[in-house]
Amino acid sequence: MSETGKAIESVVIVGGGSAGWMTAAAFANELGSSCRITLIESEAIGTVGVGEATIPPIKYFNQRLGIDEATFVRETNGSFKLGIEFIDWAREGHSYFHPFGHYGAEFDTVPFYQFWMREFLAGDPTPIDEYSMAWAASKAGKFSQPSRDKRNIQSTFDYAYHFDATLYADYLRKYAEVRGVTRIEGRVVDAKLDGASGFIQSVELDDGRSVDADLFVDCSGFFGLLIEKTLETGYEDWSHWLPCNRAVAAPCAKTGDTIPYTKSTAKAAGWQWRIPLQHRTGNGYVYCSDYLDADAAEHTLLGSLDGEPLSDPKHLRFVTGRRKKFWNRNCVAIGLAAGFMEPLESTSLHLIQYGIMRLLALFPDKAMSPLLAQEYNDLTIAEYERIRDFLILHYTATTREDSEFWRYCANMPIPDRLQYKIDHFRTHGMVVSDERELFHNPSWIAVYLGQDIYPQRAPSMANLRTAVPVQDRMKAIRGAMAEAVEAMPTHDTFIDRYCKAALH
């Protein structure tokens, strides 16, 4: 009997953590009581959670769930993030900022950044960072929410969060359980397939229990218990482009003020993150095991902490890439089960978020239409590849020759589409974008220029607009930015007034 048109009655989510509980919370919010939602996780397995930095779209996920921002930040010991400072990436002793928001303010039909290129190439030494409200606030240790009035310079920046990922999962668990999600404590060890369709019928727990469902969401982490072990979907390895395959992480005691941005510092065999929370600082060294062993990586990390370590270092292994299918039969992989994109640009939760939202937008009936699965897979593959290429840009555009790792990155072949984009910017100062780019023009401009990819000429229209008083307008923008930053509270003051945590 055909299952077409028969509504999904039950969903099983295998695995907790950020991926599992974000899925459970979103499903509970969207599906309500019309569908039985069960999440299975084992406290014995634990989660990868080592702290989390995010990008601005996370705000929309929380808003869609009706989560109050101040409550969310307070409950997760969070702080605010205006962008990422990249240190020693293009060359040692050099840094740049990837801001959330725009550069300058538009005052003509020609985009601001093209006028900046014209003036810079003509001899004006002012770096483009000096036209970023996000960077101006960050270096001053200031934060406030952007203005909604587009006439104000305070409207030109955006923000995201730093928070404790474990506390976020706990918060979403409470949210989901209040809305009817059932949590089962247990370890999934096997799955039973339907002999005719090949669909997953049920998952089997280590204590002998069996849990069936119409739709299964695999949030089991790198292992991919359902999507890979059961369905043998396959994995596309991108480590020849993104060679880092290990990480060691350790939180440390907070020292000094809470900076409103993430730090990424390039090291001999990878890079180190620094994520400031209200109660501690998250740290990690992402590296390639071909050039550094685990003990040396741990030694490097512990030797560069700002404060006393708060726990033993945690070591992680991964292979950058993606499943060949994210939706296979009646199983959809979310989070690390779907693939891994190293955390260089804080995209981990974004990929979870949009995997969930895309699944809800294409939500199937019991027939599991192959057309829906194909659309889901095509969109998700394209998204992963666009993010992949943006990450590769950070590595390949370097002049560092101080280690074998960086020499490899500088000389490795890169995807044709990324090379095409680089060629356009270097030759004409033009930013070539694909449809539905997660990282918009300001992000690409920040990394191009920050990694020393400068255009040979400004776009032609900027050179034709000779009557526009560009230098006066740019000076006025810098002045308006300085006044706006002066009036902003410090980041810690804003947190204390708006969302001070009780500190877990």
HUNOR-V371351 format. One record per residue. N is the residue number from 1. PHI is phi in radians with two decimals (* if undefined). NEAR is the number of other ideal C-beta (glycine too) atoms within 12 Angstrom. D_LAST is the distance of its C-alpha to the last C-alpha in Angstrom with 2 decimals. Layout:
n/phi/near/d_last
N/PHI/NEAR/D_LAST
N/PHI/NEAR/D_LAST
This chain:
n/phi/near/d_last
1/*/7/53.30
2/-1.14/11/51.59
3/-1.65/21/47.87
4/-1.07/15/48.35
5/1.52/12/47.15
6/-1.51/14/45.23
7/-1.18/19/41.66
8/-1.06/31/38.72
9/-1.84/20/37.66
10/-2.61/28/34.84
11/-2.25/46/32.27
12/-2.01/48/30.41
13/-1.85/51/27.48
14/-1.73/50/27.19
15/1.94/46/23.78
16/-1.85/46/20.24
17/1.11/41/17.76
18/-1.07/46/18.02
19/-1.09/47/21.80
20/-1.13/49/22.06
21/-1.38/42/19.67
22/-1.11/49/20.91
23/-1.11/52/24.36
24/-1.08/48/23.70
25/-1.13/42/22.25
26/-1.16/42/25.16
27/-1.13/42/27.72
28/-1.07/36/26.62
29/-1.19/30/26.87
30/-1.51/27/30.24
31/-1.62/29/31.95
32/1.03/14/30.90
33/-1.50/14/32.64
34/-1.33/16/35.53
35/-2.49/31/34.00
36/-1.42/26/32.26
37/-2.02/39/29.10
38/-2.19/39/27.72
39/-2.02/43/24.96
40/-1.97/43/25.29
41/-2.58/38/22.66
42/-2.10/26/22.21
43/-1.12/17/19.03
44/-1.19/11/21.36
45/-1.39/25/21.95
46/1.31/18/18.44
47/-2.27/34/18.08
48/-1.29/35/18.86
49/-0.57/32/15.60
50/-2.23/36/15.28
51/1.70/45/13.80
52/-2.59/42/16.09
53/-1.96/47/18.48
54/-2.26/44/20.64
55/-2.11/40/23.92
56/-0.91/34/24.93
57/-1.03/29/26.00
58/-1.03/42/22.42
59/-1.06/29/22.68
60/-1.28/22/25.61
61/-1.11/36/23.95
62/-1.11/34/21.25
63/-1.10/16/24.07
64/-1.12/20/26.22
65/-1.47/34/23.68
66/1.33/18/23.49
67/-1.52/29/19.80
68/-1.21/17/19.23
69/-1.08/26/18.14
70/-1.07/22/16.16
71/-1.13/21/14.19
72/-1.03/33/13.69
73/-1.13/41/12.57
74/-1.11/31/10.14
75/-1.26/32/8.62
76/-1.92/39/8.61
77/0.95/37/7.61
78/-1.41/47/11.34
79/-2.47/45/14.39
80/-1.86/50/18.09
81/-2.26/44/20.68
82/-1.76/46/24.38
83/2.76/47/25.70
84/-2.28/43/26.00
85/-1.63/35/27.82
86/-1.82/39/30.00
87/-2.01/27/31.13
88/1.18/29/34.21
89/-1.42/41/34.78
90/-1.19/31/38.31
91/-2.87/22/39.27
92/-1.16/19/37.80
93/1.47/13/37.16
94/-2.13/23/36.77
95/-2.45/27/33.85
96/-2.64/33/33.58
97/-2.16/43/31.17
98/-1.71/48/30.73
99/-1.55/46/29.91
100/-1.61/42/28.82
101/2.15/38/31.81
102/-1.89/34/35.42
103/-1.68/45/37.52
104/1.07/41/39.52
105/-2.57/32/41.03
106/-1.30/23/43.95
107/-2.35/26/47.24
108/-2.78/23/49.82
109/-1.23/13/50.51
110/-1.40/27/49.78
111/-1.03/28/46.03
112/-0.96/32/44.53
113/-1.10/37/43.62
114/-1.26/37/47.30
115/-1.15/40/48.48
116/-1.03/42/45.99
117/-1.02/39/47.52
118/-1.03/31/50.98
119/-1.22/31/50.25
120/-1.11/30/48.36
121/-1.21/21/51.23
122/-1.50/18/53.67
123/2.14/9/52.07
124/-1.28/21/49.21
125/-1.44/11/46.55
126/-1.11/22/43.60
127/-1.19/24/40.92
128/-1.13/36/39.62
129/-0.92/32/36.07
130/-1.24/29/37.46
131/-1.94/44/37.96
132/-1.91/44/34.39
133/-1.08/45/32.38
134/-1.08/48/29.18
135/-1.27/38/30.16
136/-1.04/39/31.44
137/-1.22/42/28.15
138/-1.09/38/26.17
139/-1.21/26/28.31
140/-1.58/26/28.06
141/1.21/26/24.24
142/-1.87/36/24.74
143/-2.78/44/23.48
144/-2.71/30/24.55
145/-1.28/25/25.30
146/-1.08/27/28.78
147/-1.31/20/31.77
148/-1.52/9/33.43
149/-1.47/10/36.80
150/-1.14/13/38.27
151/-1.38/13/40.58
152/-1.65/20/37.80
153/-1.10/36/36.67
154/-1.22/32/33.07
155/-1.59/23/33.59
156/-1.61/34/34.12
157/-2.09/42/30.57
158/-2.36/33/27.79
159/-2.71/39/24.11
160/-2.36/42/21.40
161/-2.38/47/17.68
162/-1.92/46/15.40
163/-2.79/44/12.17
164/-1.42/38/10.08
165/-1.11/41/12.79
166/-1.15/30/11.15
167/-1.17/35/8.83
168/-1.12/45/12.18
169/-1.08/39/14.08
170/-1.08/29/12.05
171/-1.11/34/12.63
172/-1.22/44/16.24
173/-1.06/32/16.75
174/-1.05/21/16.27
175/-1.01/29/18.53
176/-1.23/35/21.07
177/-1.18/22/21.31
178/-1.07/17/21.96
179/-1.69/24/24.76
180/1.80/23/26.36
181/-1.26/37/25.06
182/-1.72/24/25.49
183/-1.79/30/23.26
184/-2.01/30/25.12
185/-1.44/19/23.62
186/2.93/27/26.14
187/-1.97/26/27.51
188/-1.35/41/30.22
189/-2.04/24/33.10
190/-2.83/22/35.97
191/-2.42/36/37.29
192/-1.84/22/40.63
193/-1.80/24/42.79
194/-1.30/18/45.51
195/-1.11/8/48.81
196/-1.50/9/50.41
197/-1.59/17/47.76
198/1.39/18/45.47
199/-1.23/29/42.49
200/-1.30/38/39.59
201/-1.60/28/40.24
202/-2.77/27/37.36
203/-1.96/37/34.73
204/-1.92/26/35.01
205/-1.66/25/32.19
206/-1.16/18/32.42
207/-1.69/15/33.06
208/1.69/11/36.02
209/-1.21/20/34.64
210/-2.24/22/35.81
211/-2.20/31/34.25
212/-1.77/25/36.55
213/-2.94/36/36.12
214/-1.49/33/38.11
215/-2.25/43/35.64
216/-2.07/46/33.20
217/-1.99/49/30.37
218/-1.59/49/29.55
219/-2.08/46/25.92
220/-1.53/42/26.31
221/1.50/39/25.61
222/-0.90/33/28.15
223/-1.12/27/30.19
224/1.04/40/31.26
225/-0.97/37/32.02
226/-1.64/46/34.04
227/-1.15/43/35.11
228/-1.95/31/36.31
229/-1.09/25/36.75
230/-1.50/33/38.31
231/-1.70/29/39.94
232/0.87/19/40.63
233/-1.26/29/40.07
234/1.70/18/40.25
235/-2.38/28/38.28
236/-1.73/23/39.41
237/-1.54/20/38.47
238/-1.93/30/37.95
239/-1.22/27/37.27
240/-1.25/24/40.63
241/-1.76/32/39.23
242/-2.18/42/35.57
243/-1.34/35/35.92
244/-1.13/44/32.37
245/-2.40/31/31.46
246/-2.49/35/28.70
247/-2.62/41/25.30
248/-2.23/37/23.20
249/-2.23/37/19.56
250/-2.74/38/17.22
251/-1.35/35/14.11
252/-2.38/30/14.72
253/-1.09/20/13.53
254/-1.27/29/13.91
255/-2.29/15/17.35
256/1.36/16/19.16
257/-1.28/24/18.89
258/-1.50/38/17.04
259/-1.28/36/20.04
260/-1.59/48/20.58
261/-2.83/44/21.93
262/-1.56/46/21.67
263/-1.94/34/23.85
264/-2.21/38/26.08
265/-1.98/30/28.28
266/-1.21/39/31.23
267/-2.10/35/31.89
268/-1.08/26/35.00
269/-2.27/35/34.15
270/2.82/41/31.56
271/-2.74/45/28.73
272/-2.07/40/25.29
273/-1.76/44/22.36
274/-2.41/39/19.90
275/-2.12/44/17.07
276/-1.49/44/15.19
277/-1.94/42/11.64
278/-1.17/36/10.04
279/-1.88/30/7.94
280/-2.90/35/10.53
281/-2.10/39/13.84
282/-1.53/45/14.93
283/-2.41/44/18.44
284/-2.84/45/21.15
285/-2.07/44/24.90
286/-1.66/42/26.87
287/-2.59/39/30.35
288/-1.86/37/33.60
289/-1.22/27/34.47
290/-1.22/19/38.15
291/-2.11/24/37.64
292/-2.73/30/34.82
293/-1.63/17/33.68
294/-1.10/23/30.18
295/-1.13/17/30.40
296/-1.17/22/31.58
297/-1.11/39/28.89
298/-1.09/29/26.16
299/-1.07/19/28.01
300/-1.10/28/28.25
301/-1.09/40/24.56
302/-1.12/27/23.44
303/-1.34/18/26.20
304/-2.04/26/25.03
305/-1.25/31/21.33
306/-1.36/29/20.57
307/-2.41/21/18.36
308/-1.17/16/17.79
309/-1.10/24/16.77
310/-1.79/25/13.48
311/-2.80/19/15.00
312/-1.17/13/18.52
313/-1.05/28/19.94
314/-1.92/28/20.18
315/-1.77/25/23.67
316/-2.24/32/24.67
317/-2.11/24/28.19
318/-2.77/31/29.49
319/-2.24/29/32.72
320/-1.15/35/32.71
321/2.77/30/34.67
322/-2.63/36/34.80
323/-1.16/37/36.25
324/-1.19/24/39.86
325/-2.36/31/38.98
326/-1.60/45/35.65
327/-2.02/41/37.29
328/-2.26/34/39.62
329/1.00/33/41.41
330/-1.91/39/38.88
331/-2.27/46/35.80
332/-2.14/48/33.65
333/-1.63/52/31.28
334/-2.23/51/28.08
335/1.37/47/25.71
336/-1.12/42/26.40
337/-1.17/44/29.01
338/-1.48/48/30.96
339/2.84/45/30.99
340/-2.38/43/29.17
341/-2.07/39/29.26
342/-0.93/41/27.65
343/-1.40/41/24.75
344/-0.98/38/26.97
345/-2.01/41/26.96
346/1.02/42/23.65
347/-1.72/37/25.60
348/-1.03/41/23.76
349/-1.23/44/22.07
350/-1.08/37/25.23
351/-1.14/42/27.36
352/-1.12/47/25.28
353/-0.98/39/25.45
354/-1.35/37/29.17
355/-1.08/44/29.95
356/-1.17/46/28.60
357/-1.12/30/30.33
358/-1.19/32/33.51
359/-1.14/41/33.57
360/-1.14/32/33.25
361/-1.18/17/36.01
362/-1.91/28/38.23
363/-1.01/30/37.21
364/-1.54/33/40.03
365/-1.76/20/41.93
366/-1.13/25/42.68
367/-1.28/23/45.37
368/0.93/33/42.85
369/-0.89/21/45.24
370/-1.04/19/45.71
371/-1.15/15/46.08
372/-1.11/26/42.55
373/-1.10/30/41.24
374/-1.12/19/43.40
375/-1.10/21/42.18
376/-1.04/36/38.54
377/-1.14/31/39.24
378/-1.09/20/41.38
379/-1.14/25/38.86
380/-1.27/37/35.96
381/-1.04/27/38.11
382/-1.07/24/39.15
383/-1.13/34/35.62
384/-1.03/34/34.57
385/-1.20/30/37.73
386/-1.15/35/37.26
387/-1.16/40/33.76
388/-0.93/38/35.15
389/-1.14/37/37.90
390/-1.12/43/35.65
391/-1.19/41/33.63
392/-1.02/39/36.92
393/-0.92/41/38.06
394/-1.08/45/35.50
395/-1.46/43/36.90
396/-1.28/36/40.59
397/-1.56/38/41.01
398/-2.48/33/40.70
399/-1.89/22/43.28
400/-1.18/31/41.40
401/-2.32/16/43.67
402/-1.49/20/41.92
403/-2.60/23/40.83
404/-1.09/18/42.18
405/-1.02/31/39.10
406/-1.24/32/39.66
407/-1.14/20/43.41
408/-1.09/26/42.86
409/-1.06/39/40.64
410/-1.19/26/43.17
411/-1.98/17/46.04
412/-1.29/24/44.73
413/-1.10/14/46.37
414/-2.17/28/44.23
415/-1.00/24/44.56
416/-1.02/13/47.61
417/-1.12/22/45.79
418/-1.15/34/43.47
419/-1.06/23/46.54
420/-1.06/18/48.29
421/-1.12/34/45.49
422/-1.07/31/45.47
423/-1.07/20/49.27
424/-1.08/22/49.28
425/-1.19/36/46.89
426/-1.15/24/48.66
427/-1.47/19/52.11
428/-2.14/22/51.79
429/1.24/35/48.39
430/-1.74/29/47.69
431/-1.70/31/44.37
432/-1.58/25/45.21
433/-2.07/23/42.67
434/-1.60/23/42.59
435/-1.09/11/41.99
436/1.04/17/38.41
437/-1.09/22/37.03
438/-1.21/30/33.26
439/-1.67/38/33.68
440/-1.48/28/36.20
441/-0.88/25/38.74
442/-1.02/38/36.55
443/-1.16/39/34.36
444/-1.12/36/37.50
445/-1.08/43/39.05
446/-1.02/43/36.06
447/-1.36/41/36.21
448/-0.92/37/40.01
449/-1.20/38/40.44
450/-1.11/38/37.48
451/-1.68/35/38.96
452/1.18/26/42.40
453/-1.70/31/44.04
454/-1.83/24/46.13
455/-1.24/30/48.76
456/-1.32/16/52.39
457/-2.68/21/53.19
458/-1.41/30/51.59
459/-0.94/26/52.25
460/-1.00/16/55.78
461/-1.08/21/55.00
462/-1.11/30/53.12
463/-1.31/21/56.27
464/-1.42/16/58.49
465/-1.54/23/56.65
466/-1.29/14/58.36
467/-1.45/8/58.73
468/-1.35/23/55.01
469/-1.32/15/53.86
470/-1.07/29/50.98
471/-1.09/20/50.43
472/-1.12/14/50.38
473/-1.15/24/47.87
474/-1.18/31/45.58
475/-1.11/20/45.80
476/-1.12/19/44.96
477/-1.11/33/41.86
478/-1.09/29/40.59
479/-1.15/19/41.30
480/-1.12/27/39.53
481/-1.11/38/36.44
482/-1.07/22/36.44
483/-1.16/17/36.74
484/-1.11/27/33.97
485/-1.16/32/31.50
486/-1.04/17/32.58
487/-1.45/19/31.70
488/-1.38/31/28.15
489/-1.29/22/25.12
490/-1.16/26/23.05
491/-1.01/36/20.13
492/-1.13/24/17.68
493/-1.10/20/19.79
494/-1.05/29/19.68
495/-1.07/35/15.89
496/-1.04/20/15.80
497/-1.39/17/18.51
498/-1.86/25/17.57
499/-2.70/30/13.96
500/-1.14/22/11.71
501/-1.44/28/8.00
502/-1.30/13/6.42
503/1.16/17/3.77
504/-1.38/19/0.00
